[in-house]
Amino acid sequence: MSTVADPHQDPTIDPRSAPATDVLILRGAGDLTDTLAAEEIVAPAYAADPATALILDLTTVTYLTMEAVIPFVSLAHRCAARGTSLRVVASEPVRRKLTSLGLRSTLELEPPPAES
């Protein structure tokens, strides 16, 4: 997990109306086979300021069970209710799983980064 902050944030701007200046990257890797593993990945998001943009990076996840999807969907619903930006970038196996579960729009999947 890593965070990136803009050191030049204008103190006169109300952070509730300003675009996110902090980014919290939530990373998963390998096989995600249970709810607990996925909950550990998203846990830092629940402590983050609502103005913090979130990126759920599942590009190195090779296998995802239905149980492991639950915390990701819960996070997406929470973000939508709070107006928090959530971007999801996933590996092809994870994209196929989420699409087959009908969650492509709930989790707003972004295209994976181009490989060099």
Secondary structure, 3 states (H helix, E strand, C coil): CEEEECCCCCCCCCCCCCCCCEEEEEEEEEEECCHHHHHHHHHHHHHCCCCCEEEEEEEEEEEECHHHHHHHHHHHHHHHHHCCCEEEEECHHHHHHHHHCCCCCCCCEECCCCCC
